[in-house]
């Protein structure tokens, strides 16, 4: 009886350890499908579709939207600049200047701004809330839409 209990406990421990091993993977890291990046200001609109399998999971985890920027910089000639603290100051024609600031909007619910200052933008008949996280922390996932525009303060 003691041996049977030992075998059962050992099997239970092995099952628990194997589940813990697989729980460490990140299922939210996209590796297939596409996402859309839209640059939108006044009459200027530019849309990019990015195949997520072209991005590595380490890039996506550590760089957020910057992984998409870097990929588009290499493949589509996208340009972007940041200030010393890493905030976006320009993406192609969209530029932060005077009282105009770059603003990010997203279709990813977990990145949505939930504060009292939340706003949204309409694009192709859909509303997109502003992001509550910065470009580096944005979630890139299958079928997501991220819009870069400006806000005037």
HELIX and SHEET records of a PDB file:
HELIX    1   1 UNK A    2  UNK A   23  1                                  22    
HELIX    2   2 UNK A   52  UNK A   54  5                                   3    
HELIX    3   3 UNK A   57  UNK A   63  1                                   7    
HELIX    4   4 UNK A   65  UNK A   76  1                                  12    
HELIX    5   5 UNK A  109  UNK A  111  5                                   3    
HELIX    6   6 UNK A  135  UNK A  137  5                                   3    
SHEET    1   A 6 UNK A  44  UNK A  51  0                                        
SHEET    2   A 6 UNK A  34  UNK A  41 -1                                        
SHEET    3   A 6 UNK A 145  UNK A 152  1                                        
SHEET    4   A 6 UNK A 100  UNK A 106 -1                                        
SHEET    5   A 6 UNK A 126  UNK A 130 -1                                        
SHEET    6   A 6 UNK A 120  UNK A 123 -1                                        
SHEET    1   B 3 UNK A  80  UNK A  82  0                                        
SHEET    2   B 3 UNK A  88  UNK A  91 -1                                        
SHEET    3   B 3 UNK A  94  UNK A  95 -1                                        
END                                                                             
